[in-house]
Amino acid sequence: MVNEWRGIPSRVQMYRQVQVFLSSTGALMPERQAVCDALAAGPYKIFAYEHQRPTGKSPMKVCEERIQDSDVFLGLVGGDFGSPLPGKPDVAIHHWEFGCAEARGGALEMMVYIKQLADDEIDKKQKEFRSKAGCFSPPGKYSYLFSSLEDLRTKVGQHMGEWLREY
């Protein structure tokens, strides 16, 4: 039996939900919502920090645990540097999340979506990170460019569906 959503076998959906960690700066809230919309009908449990309820743990600890428990790290990279990591003004929170995901190597699928922007729309501190995010290492990391919310929704839905069929 095949589920209506992108041809995914229902046995996969009955097995368990795929854990997805969504990472980006707060400046990409419309893009974050587009990702959630693209995956809403599938067997995904998306961790988006803005939907996190207080747990008594530090936000850093919660994010680190969620990255460790995830099957897929889905990173959105724009032009904004974002909020710095407490005590480390040269490291943005989403850069730190990205590093935690990379540390898992091939044990975590990484899909990174880089927003196409003009050079003057990219923060100076963010340029180096965009370059790093776009390279093809570690194993299991893929990067894609997107130009609009609809383009992002389409690509995320397509890529996650393809990944799930191979999973």
DSSP file with accessible surface (Angstrom, degrees, kcal/mol):
  #  RESIDUE AA STRUCTURE BP1 BP2  ACC     N-H-->O    O-->H-N    N-H-->O    O-->H-N    TCO  KAPPA ALPHA  PHI   PSI    X-CA   Y-CA   Z-CA
    1    1 A M              0   0  186      0, 0.0     9,-1.9     0, 0.0     2,-0.4   0.000 360.0 360.0 360.0 137.0    0.0    0.0    0.0
    2    2 A V  B     -A    9   0A  97      7,-0.2     2,-0.1     8,-0.1     6,-0.1  -0.922 360.0-128.6-114.8 131.8    1.3    3.4   -0.9
    3    3 A N     >  -     0   0   48      5,-2.5     4,-0.6    -2,-0.4     5,-0.3  -0.448  21.9-121.0 -71.3 151.2    0.5    6.6    1.0
    4    4 A E  T  4 S+     0   0  193      3,-0.1     2,-1.0     2,-0.1     3,-0.3   0.778  89.4  95.2 -64.8 -25.9   -0.8    9.5   -1.1
    5    5 A W  T >4 S-     0   0   29      1,-0.2     3,-1.7    36,-0.2    -2,-0.2  -0.552 117.1 -42.2 -77.8 102.7    2.1   11.7    0.1
    6    6 A R  T 34 S-     0   0  114     -2,-1.0    -1,-0.2     1,-0.3    -2,-0.1   0.732 102.7 -70.4  55.6  24.6    4.8   11.5   -2.5
    7    7 A G  T 3< S+     0   0   37     -4,-0.6    -1,-0.3    -3,-0.3    -3,-0.1   0.771  80.6 163.4  71.6  26.2    4.4    7.8   -3.0
    8    8 A I    <   -     0   0    0     -3,-1.7    -5,-2.5    -5,-0.3    -1,-0.2  -0.648  44.8-111.4 -82.3 127.8    5.9    6.8    0.4
    9    9 A P  B >>  -A    2   0A  32      0, 0.0     3,-1.2     0, 0.0     4,-1.1  -0.316  19.1-131.7 -57.5 135.6    5.1    3.2    1.4
   10   10 A S  H 3> S+     0   0   19     -9,-1.9     4,-2.3     1,-0.3     5,-0.2   0.798 103.5  69.8 -63.2 -25.1    2.6    3.2    4.3
   11   11 A R  H 3> S+     0   0  178    -10,-0.4     4,-1.3     1,-0.2    -1,-0.3   0.872  97.9  51.9 -60.6 -31.7    4.9    0.6    6.1
   12   12 A V  H <> S+     0   0   20     -3,-1.2     4,-1.4     1,-0.2     3,-0.3   0.937 109.7  47.9 -68.8 -43.5    7.4    3.5    6.6
   13   13 A Q  H  < S+     0   0   54     -4,-1.1    -2,-0.2     1,-0.2    -1,-0.2   0.842 111.7  50.1 -68.1 -31.2    4.8    5.8    8.1
   14   14 A M  H  < S+     0   0  149     -4,-2.3    -1,-0.2     1,-0.1    -2,-0.2   0.781 103.2  62.7 -75.0 -26.3    3.6    3.0   10.4
   15   15 A Y  H  < S-     0   0  171     -4,-1.3     2,-0.3    -3,-0.3    -2,-0.2   0.981 118.6 -58.2 -65.8 -59.5    7.1    2.3   11.6
   16   16 A R     <  -     0   0   83     -4,-1.4    -1,-0.3    27,-0.1     2,-0.2  -0.956  53.3 -84.3-174.8 165.7    8.0    5.7   13.1
   17   17 A Q        -     0   0   97     -2,-0.3     2,-0.5    -3,-0.1    27,-0.2  -0.569  42.2-117.8 -81.5 146.6    8.3    9.3   12.4
   18   18 A V  E     -b   44   0B   2     25,-3.4    27,-3.1    -2,-0.2     2,-0.5  -0.731  27.3-130.9 -83.7 126.4   11.4   10.7   10.9
   19   19 A Q  E     -b   45   0B  47     -2,-0.5    52,-2.5    25,-0.2    53,-2.0  -0.705  27.2-173.6 -83.4 122.6   13.1   13.2   13.3
   20   20 A V  E     -bc  46  72B   1     25,-2.7    27,-3.5    -2,-0.5     2,-0.6  -0.974  13.8-155.1-121.4 126.5   14.0   16.4   11.6
   21   21 A F  E     -bc  47  73B   1     51,-2.8    53,-3.3    -2,-0.4     2,-0.6  -0.899  12.5-154.7-100.1 122.6   16.0   19.2   13.2
   22   22 A L  E     - c   0  74B   2     25,-2.6    27,-0.5    -2,-0.6     2,-0.4  -0.868  15.3-176.8-102.3 121.4   15.3   22.6   11.5
   23   23 A S  E     + c   0  75B   5     51,-2.5    53,-3.0    -2,-0.6     2,-0.3  -0.957  21.4 110.3-123.2 136.1   18.1   25.2   11.9
   24   24 A S        -     0   0   15     -2,-0.4     2,-0.1    51,-0.2    53,-0.1  -0.952  62.0 -77.7-175.7 178.5   18.3   28.8   10.7
   25   25 A T    >   -     0   0    8     51,-0.3     3,-1.6    -2,-0.3    57,-0.1  -0.472  45.3-108.9 -83.0 164.6   18.4   32.3   12.0
   26   26 A G  G >  S+     0   0   56      1,-0.3     3,-1.1    -2,-0.1    -1,-0.1   0.731 113.6  74.2 -66.2 -20.1   15.2   34.0   13.2
   27   27 A A  G 3  S+     0   0   62      1,-0.3    -1,-0.3     2,-0.1     4,-0.1   0.696  89.7  60.3 -66.3 -15.8   15.3   36.2   10.0
   28   28 A L  G <>  +     0   0    8     -3,-1.6     4,-2.6     1,-0.2    -1,-0.3  -0.059  63.0 127.9-104.0  34.0   14.2   33.2    8.0
   29   29 A M  H <> S+     0   0   82     -3,-1.1     4,-2.4     1,-0.2     5,-0.2   0.905  73.4  51.2 -59.1 -42.4   10.9   32.6    9.8
   30   30 A P  H  > S+     0   0   71      0, 0.0     4,-2.1     0, 0.0    -1,-0.2   0.916 112.2  47.8 -61.8 -36.6    8.8   32.6    6.5
   31   31 A E  H  > S+     0   0   13      2,-0.2     4,-2.1     1,-0.2    -2,-0.2   0.891 109.2  53.2 -68.8 -39.4   11.3   30.0    5.2
   32   32 A R  H  X S+     0   0   11     -4,-2.6     4,-2.3     1,-0.2    -1,-0.2   0.921 110.3  48.0 -60.1 -43.6   11.0   27.9    8.4
   33   33 A Q  H  X S+     0   0   92     -4,-2.4     4,-2.8     1,-0.2    -2,-0.2   0.896 107.7  55.4 -65.1 -38.0    7.2   27.9    8.0
   34   34 A A  H  X S+     0   0    1     -4,-2.1     4,-2.4     2,-0.2    -1,-0.2   0.903 108.2  48.8 -61.2 -40.2    7.6   26.9    4.3
   35   35 A V  H  X S+     0   0    0     -4,-2.1     4,-1.7     2,-0.2    -2,-0.2   0.940 111.1  49.2 -64.5 -46.9    9.6   23.9    5.4
   36   36 A C  H  X S+     0   0   19     -4,-2.3     4,-0.8     1,-0.2    -2,-0.2   0.917 112.5  48.8 -59.3 -41.2    7.1   22.9    8.0
   37   37 A D  H >< S+     0   0   82     -4,-2.8     3,-0.7     1,-0.2     4,-0.4   0.907 108.7  53.3 -63.5 -42.4    4.3   23.3    5.4
   38   38 A A  H 3< S+     0   0   10     -4,-2.4    -1,-0.2     1,-0.2     3,-0.2   0.822 118.1  35.8 -63.5 -30.6    6.2   21.2    2.9
   39   39 A L  H >< S+     0   0    2     -4,-1.7     3,-1.5     1,-0.1     5,-0.5   0.441  87.4 101.2-103.8   0.2    6.6   18.3    5.4
   40   40 A A  T << S+     0   0   78     -4,-0.8    -1,-0.1    -3,-0.7    -2,-0.1   0.822  83.9  45.7 -58.6 -36.4    3.3   18.6    7.2
   41   41 A A  T 3  S+     0   0   64     -4,-0.4    -1,-0.3    -3,-0.2   -36,-0.2   0.522 103.2  80.1 -88.0  -3.4    1.6   15.7    5.4
   42   42 A G  S <  S-     0   0   12     -3,-1.5     2,-1.4     1,-0.1    -3,-0.1  -0.326  98.0 -89.0 -98.5-177.9    4.6   13.3    5.7
   43   43 A P  S    S+     0   0    8      0, 0.0   -25,-3.4     0, 0.0     2,-0.4  -0.239  81.0 128.8 -85.6  48.6    5.9   11.1    8.5
   44   44 A Y  E     -b   18   0B  15     -2,-1.4     2,-0.6    -5,-0.5   -25,-0.2  -0.867  47.4-160.6-113.1 140.6    8.1   13.8   10.0
   45   45 A K  E     -b   19   0B  97    -27,-3.1   -25,-2.7    -2,-0.4     2,-0.5  -0.962  24.9-158.1-113.4 108.8    8.5   15.1   13.5
   46   46 A I  E     -b   20   0B  45     -2,-0.6     2,-0.8   -27,-0.2   -25,-0.2  -0.771  10.1-151.5 -96.5 127.3   10.1   18.5   13.0
   47   47 A F  E     +b   21   0B  12    -27,-3.5   -25,-2.6    -2,-0.5     2,-0.5  -0.886  23.3 168.6 -95.0 112.8   12.0   20.2   15.8
   48   48 A A    >   -     0   0    2     -2,-0.8     3,-2.5   -27,-0.2     4,-0.3  -0.996  33.6-139.0-123.0 121.2   11.7   23.9   15.4
   49   49 A Y  G >  S+     0   0  105    -27,-0.5     3,-2.2    -2,-0.5    -1,-0.1   0.822  98.9  65.2 -53.8 -34.5   13.0   25.8   18.4
   50   50 A E  G 3  S+     0   0   69      1,-0.3    -1,-0.3    -3,-0.1    -3,-0.0   0.707 103.5  48.6 -65.2 -15.2   10.2   28.4   18.2
   51   51 A H  G <  S+     0   0  124     -3,-2.5     2,-0.3     2,-0.1    -1,-0.3   0.373  86.7 115.4-100.6   2.2    7.7   25.6   19.0
   52   52 A Q    <   -     0   0   42     -3,-2.2     3,-0.1    -4,-0.3    -5,-0.0  -0.567  56.7-145.4 -76.3 131.9    9.7   24.3   21.9
   53   53 A R        -     0   0  181     -2,-0.3    -2,-0.1     1,-0.1    -1,-0.0  -0.611  37.5 -82.4 -89.3 157.0    8.1   24.5   25.3
   54   54 A P        +     0   0  122      0, 0.0    -1,-0.1     0, 0.0     0, 0.0  -0.321  46.5 175.0 -59.6 139.1   10.2   25.2   28.4
   55   55 A T        -     0   0   57      2,-0.4     3,-0.1    -3,-0.1    -2,-0.0   0.438  50.3-108.2-123.0  -7.8   11.8   22.0   29.8
   56   56 A G  S    S+     0   0   85      1,-0.4     2,-0.3     0, 0.0     0, 0.0   0.349  89.3 106.7  89.5  -7.9   14.1   23.2   32.6
   57   57 A K  S    S-     0   0  109      1,-0.1    -1,-0.4     2,-0.0    -2,-0.4  -0.697  82.6 -94.5 -98.6 159.3   17.1   22.5   30.4
   58   58 A S     >  -     0   0   63     -2,-0.3     4,-2.5     1,-0.1     5,-0.2  -0.386  32.8-119.4 -67.7 148.6   19.3   25.1   28.8
   59   59 A P  H  > S+     0   0   69      0, 0.0     4,-2.6     0, 0.0     5,-0.2   0.882 115.5  55.2 -55.9 -37.0   18.3   25.9   25.2
   60   60 A M  H  > S+     0   0   79      2,-0.2     4,-2.7     1,-0.2     5,-0.2   0.922 108.2  47.2 -62.2 -43.8   21.8   24.7   24.1
   61   61 A K  H  > S+     0   0   95      2,-0.2     4,-2.6     1,-0.2     5,-0.2   0.917 111.8  50.6 -64.9 -43.1   21.3   21.4   25.8
   62   62 A V  H  X S+     0   0    8     -4,-2.5     4,-2.5     2,-0.2    -2,-0.2   0.946 113.0  45.5 -60.2 -48.1   17.9   20.9   24.3
   63   63 A C  H  X S+     0   0    6     -4,-2.6     4,-2.6     2,-0.2     5,-0.2   0.922 112.1  51.3 -63.2 -43.4   19.2   21.7   20.8
   64   64 A E  H  X S+     0   0   80     -4,-2.7     4,-2.2     1,-0.2    -1,-0.2   0.930 112.0  46.7 -60.2 -44.4   22.2   19.4   21.2
   65   65 A E  H  X S+     0   0   59     -4,-2.6     4,-1.7     1,-0.2    -1,-0.2   0.910 111.9  50.9 -63.9 -41.8   20.0   16.5   22.4
   66   66 A R  H  X S+     0   0   72     -4,-2.5     4,-0.6    -5,-0.2    -1,-0.2   0.886 109.3  50.3 -66.0 -37.6   17.6   17.1   19.5
   67   67 A I  H >< S+     0   0    0     -4,-2.6     3,-1.0     1,-0.2    -1,-0.2   0.928 110.1  50.8 -64.5 -42.2   20.4   17.1   16.9
   68   68 A Q  H 3< S+     0   0   92     -4,-2.2    -2,-0.2     1,-0.2    -1,-0.2   0.838 113.5  45.3 -63.3 -32.4   21.7   13.8   18.4
   69   69 A D  H 3< S+     0   0  111     -4,-1.7    -1,-0.2    -5,-0.1    -2,-0.2   0.482  95.3 104.0 -89.6  -3.8   18.3   12.2   18.2
   70   70 A S    <<  -     0   0    6     -3,-1.0   -50,-0.2    -4,-0.6     3,-0.1  -0.448  53.9-160.7 -86.0 153.9   17.5   13.4   14.6
   71   71 A D  S    S+     0   0   31    -52,-2.5    38,-1.9     1,-0.3     2,-0.4   0.718  84.9  29.7 -91.9 -32.6   17.6   11.5   11.4
   72   72 A V  E     -cd  20 109B   0    -53,-2.0   -51,-2.8    36,-0.2     2,-0.6  -0.998  62.7-155.3-135.2 133.6   17.9   14.6    9.3
   73   73 A F  E     -cd  21 110B   2     36,-3.1    38,-2.8    -2,-0.4     2,-0.7  -0.954  15.5-167.4-104.0 118.6   19.4   18.0    9.9
   74   74 A L  E     -cd  22 111B   0    -53,-3.3   -51,-2.5    -2,-0.6     2,-0.4  -0.927   8.0-171.0-112.6 106.8   17.7   20.6    7.7
   75   75 A G  E     -cd  23 112B   3     36,-2.4    38,-3.3    -2,-0.7     2,-0.5  -0.842  12.3-160.4-103.8 136.8   19.6   23.9    7.6
   76   76 A L  E     - d   0 113B   2    -53,-3.0     2,-0.5    -2,-0.4   -51,-0.3  -0.968  11.0-166.1-112.9 127.3   18.4   27.1    6.1
   77   77 A V  E     + d   0 114B   3     36,-2.9    38,-3.0    -2,-0.5     2,-0.1  -0.959  15.9 159.6-122.1 119.9   21.1   29.6    5.3
   78   78 A G        -     0   0    1     -2,-0.5    39,-0.1     2,-0.3    52,-0.1  -0.176  54.6 -83.3-112.6-149.7   20.4   33.2    4.5
   79   79 A G  S    S+     0   0   10     -2,-0.1    44,-3.4    42,-0.1     2,-0.3   0.565  93.7  95.3-100.0 -10.6   22.3   36.5    4.6
   80   80 A D        -     0   0   71     42,-0.2    -2,-0.3     1,-0.1   -55,-0.1  -0.657  65.0-146.2 -87.5 134.7   21.9   37.3    8.3
   81   81 A F        -     0   0   15     -2,-0.3    13,-0.2     1,-0.2    14,-0.2   0.871  40.9-158.4 -64.4 -38.0   24.6   36.3   10.8
   82   82 A G        -     0   0   18     10,-0.1    -1,-0.2    11,-0.1   -57,-0.1  -0.348  35.1 -21.9  90.5-171.1   22.0   35.7   13.5
   83   83 A S        -     0   0   80     -2,-0.1    10,-2.9     1,-0.1    11,-0.3  -0.559  69.1-119.8 -77.9 135.0   22.2   35.6   17.2
   84   84 A P  E     -F   92   0C  69      0, 0.0     8,-0.3     0, 0.0    -1,-0.1  -0.396  29.1-103.1 -74.3 150.4   25.6   34.9   18.7
   85   85 A L  E >   -F   88   0C   7      6,-3.6     3,-2.7     3,-0.8     6,-0.2  -0.500  52.8 -90.1 -66.1 134.9   26.2   31.9   20.9
   86   86 A P  T 3  S+     0   0  104      0, 0.0    -1,-0.1     0, 0.0    -3,-0.0  -0.279 113.4   7.6 -52.0 126.5   26.4   33.0   24.5
   87   87 A G  T 3  S+     0   0   81     -3,-0.1    -2,-0.1     1,-0.0     0, 0.0   0.395 118.9  79.3  83.1  -4.8   30.0   33.8   25.3
   88   88 A K  E X   +F   85   0C 124     -3,-2.7     3,-2.1     3,-0.2    -3,-0.8  -0.670  51.7 177.2-135.3  81.8   31.1   33.4   21.7
   89   89 A P  E 3  S+     0   0C  85      0, 0.0    -1,-0.1     0, 0.0    -2,-0.0   0.692  80.3  56.2 -64.2 -17.2   30.3   36.6   19.8
   90   90 A D  E 3  S+     0   0C 124      1,-0.1     2,-0.5    -6,-0.1    -2,-0.0   0.400  97.9  71.4 -93.6   2.1   31.9   35.3   16.5
   91   91 A V  E <  S-     0   0C  48     -3,-2.1    -6,-3.6    -6,-0.2    -3,-0.2  -0.972  73.0-147.8-121.5 117.7   29.8   32.1   16.4
   92   92 A A  E  >  -F   84   0C   0     -2,-0.5     4,-2.2    -8,-0.3     3,-0.3  -0.496  25.6-115.3 -78.2 154.9   26.1   32.3   15.6
   93   93 A I  H  > S+     0   0   63    -10,-2.9     4,-2.5     1,-0.2     5,-0.2   0.915 117.6  50.4 -57.2 -44.1   23.7   29.9   17.1
   94   94 A H  H  > S+     0   0    6    -11,-0.3     4,-2.1     1,-0.2    -1,-0.2   0.832 107.4  54.8 -69.2 -25.1   22.9   28.3   13.8
   95   95 A H  H  > S+     0   0   30     -3,-0.3     4,-2.3   -14,-0.2    -1,-0.2   0.920 109.1  48.0 -67.4 -43.3   26.6   27.9   13.0
   96   96 A W  H  X S+     0   0   46     -4,-2.2     4,-2.4     2,-0.2    -2,-0.2   0.921 110.7  50.5 -62.4 -44.0   27.0   26.0   16.3
   97   97 A E  H  X S+     0   0   13     -4,-2.5     4,-2.2     1,-0.2    -1,-0.2   0.921 109.4  51.7 -59.6 -43.3   24.0   23.8   15.4
   98   98 A F  H  X S+     0   0    3     -4,-2.1     4,-2.8     1,-0.2    -1,-0.2   0.918 108.8  50.8 -59.1 -44.8   25.6   23.1   12.1
   99   99 A G  H  X S+     0   0   30     -4,-2.3     4,-2.0     2,-0.2    -1,-0.2   0.891 108.2  52.0 -62.1 -40.1   28.8   22.1   13.8
  100  100 A C  H  X S+     0   0   16     -4,-2.4     4,-0.6     2,-0.2    -1,-0.2   0.909 111.8  47.2 -62.0 -40.4   27.0   19.7   16.1
  101  101 A A  H >< S+     0   0    0     -4,-2.2     3,-1.3     1,-0.2     4,-0.2   0.928 110.3  51.3 -67.6 -44.1   25.3   18.1   13.1
  102  102 A E  H >< S+     0   0   42     -4,-2.8     3,-2.2     1,-0.3    -1,-0.2   0.859  99.9  65.1 -60.7 -34.2   28.6   17.8   11.2
  103  103 A A  H 3< S+     0   0   86     -4,-2.0    -1,-0.3     1,-0.3    -2,-0.2   0.748  92.6  62.2 -63.2 -21.2   30.2   16.1   14.2
  104  104 A R  T X< S-     0   0   55     -3,-1.3     3,-2.0    -4,-0.6    -1,-0.3   0.541  90.6-167.8 -80.0  -6.9   27.8   13.2   13.7
  105  105 A G  G X   -     0   0   21     -3,-2.2     3,-1.3     1,-0.3    -1,-0.2  -0.205  63.5 -10.7  58.5-139.0   29.4   12.6   10.3
  106  106 A G  G 3  S+     0   0   54      1,-0.3    -1,-0.3    -3,-0.1    -2,-0.1   0.506 119.5  84.0 -73.8  -2.2   27.5   10.3    8.0
  107  107 A A  G <  S+     0   0   70     -3,-2.0     2,-0.4     1,-0.1    -1,-0.3   0.601  92.3  49.9 -76.0  -9.6   25.2    9.2   10.9
  108  108 A L  S <  S-     0   0    1     -3,-1.3     2,-0.3    31,-0.3   -36,-0.2  -0.992  83.0-132.2-133.1 124.2   23.0   12.2   10.2
  109  109 A E  E     -d   72   0B  40    -38,-1.9   -36,-3.1    -2,-0.4     2,-0.5  -0.606  25.0-158.7 -72.2 129.3   21.7   13.2    6.8
  110  110 A M  E     -de  73 141B   1     30,-3.0    32,-2.9    -2,-0.3     2,-0.5  -0.965  13.8-178.9-116.8 121.0   22.3   16.9    6.3
  111  111 A M  E     -de  74 142B   4    -38,-2.8   -36,-2.4    -2,-0.5     2,-0.5  -0.980   9.2-171.0-117.1 117.5   20.3   18.9    3.8
  112  112 A V  E     -de  75 143B   0     30,-2.9    32,-2.6    -2,-0.5     2,-0.6  -0.946   7.1-162.8-116.6 125.5   21.3   22.6    3.6
  113  113 A Y  E     -de  76 144B   0    -38,-3.3   -36,-2.9    -2,-0.5     2,-0.5  -0.939   7.2-160.6-111.9 119.2   19.3   25.1    1.6
  114  114 A I  E     -de  77 145B  12     30,-3.4    32,-2.1    -2,-0.6     2,-0.3  -0.885  16.5-130.0-107.1 121.9   21.1   28.3    0.8
  115  115 A K  E     - e   0 146B  56    -38,-3.0     2,-0.4    -2,-0.5    32,-0.2  -0.521  22.7-121.7 -72.9 128.7   19.0   31.4   -0.1
  116  116 A Q        +     0   0  102     30,-2.8     2,-0.3    -2,-0.3    -1,-0.1  -0.608  47.5 162.4 -72.0 122.2   20.1   33.1   -3.3
  117  117 A L        -     0   0   45     -2,-0.4     2,-0.1   -39,-0.1     5,-0.1  -0.963  42.9-101.1-139.4 157.1   21.0   36.6   -2.5
  118  118 A A    >   -     0   0   48     -2,-0.3     3,-2.2     1,-0.1     4,-0.2  -0.446  42.6-110.1 -73.1 152.1   22.9   39.6   -3.9
  119  119 A D  G >  S+     0   0  108      1,-0.3     3,-1.6     2,-0.2    -1,-0.1   0.863 118.0  56.6 -54.0 -38.6   26.3   40.1   -2.3
  120  120 A D  G 3  S+     0   0  144      1,-0.3    -1,-0.3     3,-0.0     4,-0.1   0.574  98.9  62.4 -75.7  -4.0   25.3   43.3   -0.6
  121  121 A E  G <  S+     0   0  111     -3,-2.2     2,-0.5     2,-0.1    -1,-0.3   0.411  88.3  87.6 -94.5   0.6   22.4   41.3    1.2
  122  122 A I  S <  S-     0   0   21     -3,-1.6   -42,-0.2    -4,-0.2   -43,-0.1  -0.900  81.1-123.0-110.3 123.6   24.9   39.0    3.0
  123  123 A D    >>  -     0   0   66    -44,-3.4     4,-1.2    -2,-0.5     3,-1.0  -0.311  23.4-122.0 -58.4 140.8   26.3   40.0    6.3
  124  124 A K  H >> S+     0   0  186      1,-0.3     4,-0.6     2,-0.2     3,-0.5   0.889 113.2  49.9 -54.6 -41.9   30.1   40.0    6.3
  125  125 A K  H 3> S+     0   0  109      1,-0.2     4,-0.6     2,-0.1    -1,-0.3   0.731 108.6  54.5 -69.6 -22.1   30.3   37.4    9.1
  126  126 A Q  H <> S+     0   0    0     -3,-1.0     4,-2.5   -47,-0.3    -1,-0.2   0.715  88.2  77.3 -86.9 -19.8   27.9   35.2    7.3
  127  127 A K  H <X S+     0   0   79     -4,-1.2     4,-1.8    -3,-0.5    -1,-0.2   0.914  95.1  47.3 -59.6 -45.7   29.8   35.0    4.0
  128  128 A E  H  X S+     0   0  166     -4,-0.6     4,-2.2     1,-0.2    -1,-0.2   0.920 112.2  50.6 -63.0 -41.4   32.4   32.5    5.2
  129  129 A F  H  X S+     0   0   14     -4,-0.6     4,-3.2     1,-0.2     5,-0.2   0.911 106.4  54.5 -64.4 -41.4   29.6   30.3    6.7
  130  130 A R  H  X S+     0   0   35     -4,-2.5     4,-1.4     1,-0.2    -1,-0.2   0.907 108.8  49.7 -58.1 -40.1   27.6   30.3    3.5
  131  131 A S  H  < S+     0   0   93     -4,-1.8     4,-0.4    -5,-0.2    -1,-0.2   0.933 113.3  45.3 -64.3 -45.4   30.7   29.0    1.7
  132  132 A K  H >< S+     0   0   96     -4,-2.2     3,-1.3     1,-0.2    -2,-0.2   0.910 110.4  54.0 -64.1 -42.6   31.3   26.3    4.3
  133  133 A A  H 3< S+     0   0    0     -4,-3.2    -1,-0.2     1,-0.3    -2,-0.2   0.806 105.5  55.5 -64.2 -27.4   27.6   25.3    4.3
  134  134 A G  T 3< S+     0   0   24     -4,-1.4    -1,-0.3    -5,-0.2     9,-0.2   0.534  86.6  97.4 -85.8  -5.8   27.7   24.9    0.5
  135  135 A C  S <  S-     0   0   53     -3,-1.3     2,-0.6    -4,-0.4    -3,-0.0  -0.441  79.4-117.7 -84.4 162.9   30.6   22.4    0.4
  136  136 A F        +     0   0  149     -2,-0.1     5,-0.1     6,-0.1     4,-0.1  -0.277  62.8 132.9 -98.4  47.9   30.0   18.6    0.1
  137  137 A S        +     0   0   68     -2,-0.6    -2,-0.1     2,-0.1   -35,-0.0  -0.991  38.2  41.9-145.5 145.6   31.5   17.3    3.3
  138  138 A P  S >  S-     0   0   23      0, 0.0     3,-1.4     0, 0.0   -28,-0.1   0.543  98.6 -90.6 -78.9-178.6   31.0   15.5    5.6
  139  139 A P  T 3  S+     0   0   99      0, 0.0   -31,-0.3     0, 0.0     3,-0.1  -0.259 114.3  31.7 -57.0 142.7   29.5   12.4    4.1
  140  140 A G  T 3  S+     0   0   19      1,-0.3   -30,-3.0    -4,-0.1     2,-0.5   0.522  90.4 121.9  86.3   6.6   25.7   12.6    3.9
  141  141 A K  E <   +e  110   0B   4     -3,-1.4     2,-0.4   -32,-0.2    -1,-0.3  -0.894  34.0 175.2-108.0 129.5   25.7   16.4    3.5
  142  142 A Y  E     -e  111   0B 105    -32,-2.9   -30,-2.9    -2,-0.5     2,-0.4  -0.973  11.6-158.1-129.6 144.2   24.0   18.0    0.5
  143  143 A S  E     -e  112   0B  22     -2,-0.4     2,-0.3   -32,-0.2   -30,-0.2  -0.950   9.2-178.0-126.7 148.5   23.4   21.6   -0.3
  144  144 A Y  E     -e  113   0B  62    -32,-2.6   -30,-3.4    -2,-0.4     2,-0.3  -0.981  21.9-128.3-140.0 149.0   20.9   23.3   -2.6
  145  145 A L  E     -e  114   0B  86     -2,-0.3     2,-0.3   -32,-0.2   -30,-0.2  -0.740  23.8-170.3 -94.1 146.6   20.2   26.8   -3.6
  146  146 A F  E     -e  115   0B   0    -32,-2.1   -30,-2.8    -2,-0.3     3,-0.1  -0.987  16.1-170.8-136.8 150.6   16.6   28.3   -3.4
  147  147 A S        +     0   0   71     -2,-0.3     2,-0.3     1,-0.2    -1,-0.1   0.602  68.2  10.7-114.2 -17.7   15.2   31.5   -4.8
  148  148 A S  S  > S-     0   0   54      1,-0.1     4,-2.6  -117,-0.0    -1,-0.2  -0.953  77.6 -98.1-153.9 169.9   11.7   31.8   -3.2
  149  149 A L  H  > S+     0   0   61     -2,-0.3     4,-2.9     1,-0.2     5,-0.2   0.913 124.1  49.0 -61.1 -42.4    9.4   30.3   -0.6
  150  150 A E  H  > S+     0   0  108      2,-0.2     4,-2.6     1,-0.2    -1,-0.2   0.910 110.3  50.6 -65.4 -40.8    7.7   28.2   -3.3
  151  151 A D  H  > S+     0   0   38      2,-0.2     4,-2.6     1,-0.2     5,-0.2   0.931 112.6  47.4 -61.0 -44.1   11.1   27.0   -4.6
  152  152 A L  H  X S+     0   0    0     -4,-2.6     4,-2.9     2,-0.2     5,-0.3   0.944 111.4  50.0 -62.8 -48.2   12.1   26.0   -1.1
  153  153 A R  H  X S+     0   0   69     -4,-2.9     4,-2.3     1,-0.2     5,-0.2   0.929 113.5  46.7 -56.3 -45.8    8.8   24.2   -0.4
  154  154 A T  H  X S+     0   0   67     -4,-2.6     4,-2.6    -5,-0.2    -1,-0.2   0.940 114.7  45.2 -63.6 -48.7    9.1   22.3   -3.6
  155  155 A K  H  X S+     0   0   55     -4,-2.6     4,-3.2    -5,-0.2     5,-0.3   0.921 113.6  48.6 -65.4 -43.3   12.7   21.3   -3.1
  156  156 A V  H  X S+     0   0    0     -4,-2.9     4,-2.7    -5,-0.2     5,-0.3   0.949 113.6  47.2 -62.8 -46.5   12.4   20.3    0.5
  157  157 A G  H  X S+     0   0    0     -4,-2.3     4,-2.0    -5,-0.3    -2,-0.2   0.933 116.4  44.5 -59.8 -44.4    9.3   18.2   -0.3
  158  158 A Q  H  X S+     0   0   86     -4,-2.6     4,-2.5    -5,-0.2    -2,-0.2   0.950 116.4  44.4 -65.4 -50.3   11.0   16.5   -3.2
  159  159 A H  H  X S+     0   0   23     -4,-3.2     4,-2.6     1,-0.2    -2,-0.2   0.906 115.0  47.2 -66.7 -40.2   14.4   15.9   -1.5
  160  160 A M  H  X S+     0   0    0     -4,-2.7     4,-2.7    -5,-0.3    -1,-0.2   0.898 112.3  50.9 -69.1 -37.4   12.9   14.6    1.7
  161  161 A G  H  X S+     0   0    0     -4,-2.0     4,-2.1    -5,-0.3    -2,-0.2   0.929 112.2  46.4 -63.3 -43.6   10.5   12.3   -0.2
  162  162 A E  H  X S+     0   0   79     -4,-2.5     4,-1.2     2,-0.2    -2,-0.2   0.922 113.4  49.3 -63.8 -43.3   13.4   10.9   -2.2
  163  163 A W  H  X S+     0   0   30     -4,-2.6     4,-1.3     1,-0.2     3,-0.5   0.929 110.1  51.4 -62.0 -42.5   15.5   10.5    0.9
  164  164 A L  H  < S+     0   0    2     -4,-2.7     3,-0.3     1,-0.2    -1,-0.2   0.881 104.8  55.2 -65.6 -37.3   12.6    8.7    2.6
  165  165 A R  H  < S+     0   0  123     -4,-2.1    -1,-0.2     1,-0.2    -2,-0.2   0.827 114.2  41.5 -65.2 -28.5   12.1    6.3   -0.2
  166  166 A E  H  <        0   0  167     -4,-1.2    -1,-0.2    -3,-0.5    -2,-0.2   0.646 360.0 360.0 -88.4 -17.3   15.8    5.3    0.1
  167  167 A Y     <        0   0  113     -4,-1.3    -3,-0.1    -3,-0.3    -4,-0.0  -0.035 360.0 360.0 -64.3 360.0   15.7    5.2    3.9
